[in-house]
Amino acid sequence: MVRKHTSSKGNRETWYSAREAADLLKVTEGTIKKYCRSGEMKGRQMGPRAKWHVPGSEIKRFGEKWGLDSVLP
């Protein structure tokens, strides 16, 4: 489920679940979670058992880094 979030700076960002990010980047959900936990990819988990969410800007950045064409819809 794609979510919209407005930061404290007033910027509007689209957030994707780890599963959606994985589908867009053609990797596993586990890979996305690993990158988020390690800090390589910005992500957010609202509680210890909550699902990870990744901002669209990070998906775009990783897509470019890995040479994927236009990963975001």
PyMOL commands that set and color helices and strands:
alter all, ss='L'
color gray80, all
select helices_A, chain A and resi 18-25+29-38+56-65
alter helices_A, ss='H'
color red, helices_A
select strands_A, chain A and resi 3-6+12-17+44-45+52-55
alter strands_A, ss='S'
color yellow, strands_A
deselect
rebuild
show_as cartoon
